[in-house]
């Protein structure tokens, strides 16, 4: 009896610690991605509203916006390389260390961007520095997502992996809310103040978020799946090569599904800012506030998609979101063009709060189970970041170009989004079912 009591005394703290770890891992993944996506979104908002005037003033407004979005796109083009590099070391060395490195690589360039002199002060060197900082940020985001998702999913208990996998996804919503609130406050100031000094504050202020994020992530234990894989000697020499050779079908299906999701998001959350203010004459404050409300809905609904996925299957939940793109793409632009405040809020609530949540929430667990643990970091990072570079990086440029060749009519853009939605439905139907 005494031996059993001693065993129970030893096992209970272990179980409590194990339970705490999956909760801590989930929260840390969510808060960490909130901080990193704040840094990334703050740039996207500034690219839509400010940078064309500060760094490309010699161009006409539409061309200046294209040039500004081009620097934005550079960060996306660097993501696949970041996914390959950090995926390799994440599968070889561990998930946790990669997350700490990417946090620094995301936060420090954001602070530097807030200190860059403008075109009037140093000419085109300002744009050069912007591009370099964006490349570093892109490398960081390319490696961050896979690690954050795996830390949450691989720590989670069976039957709740979808919910915990949705937590790092949910971190996108508060990141978008914080960045939009910061830029909305800046946009309320007189334009001279906004362009002169105020736009720098949200960038430099991210130093506080960087410190908080570091202390949160450093407390998380390494992934149990990774430790088990290392214990049994299952690692491979070149994970990316192994994925390309043995899991290329999974790569293609994840890329096809992700392409629609990421293009949809950056069209409705980033390009729509420029479209609404420059083409439709809507105020910056109205557009930013509508995006904030949509993100608030996503903050609460996205974890629900993880729970629903655990119960009904993540493929089904994702497919609903893809169908939503097909049905709502044309309606979205009509609601914006109405100029009615209530319709604009409704457009963002449905586009971001509902459709995007249905797509993005289930991805953590759904994409992870497409690859085995020993190449999982490399597999999901490569698939997600390649499609992210194509879809997200080119979304504002493609959207602006389609709008320009169709003389301001968004019909071609809505058709393009619908086609991507169809591809996503086909891709997710070919995926393995989630655990």
Protein Blocks (a to p, Z undefined) as FASTA:
>chain_A
ZZmmmmmmmmmmmmmmmmmmmmmmmmmmmmmmmmmmmmmmmmmmmmmmmmmmmmmmmbcf
klmmmmmmmmmmmmmmmmmmmmmmmmmmmmmnomklmmmmmmmmmmmmmmmmmmpccfkl
nommlmmmmmmmmmmmmmmmmmmmmmmmmmmmmmpcghilmmmmmmmmmmmmmmmmmmmm
mmmmmmmpcfklmmmmmmmmmmmmmmmmmmmmmmmmmmpccdfklmmmmmnopacfblml
mmmmmmmmmmmmmmmmmmmmmmmmmmmmmmmmmmmmmmnopafklmmmmmmmmmmmmmmm
mmmmmmmmmmnopklmmmmmmmmmmmmmmmmmmmmmnopaklmmmmmmmmmmmmmmmmmm
mmmmmmmmmpcfklmmmmmmmmmmmmmmmmmmmmmmmmmmmmmmnnopaklmmmmmmmmm
mmmmmmmmmpccdZZ
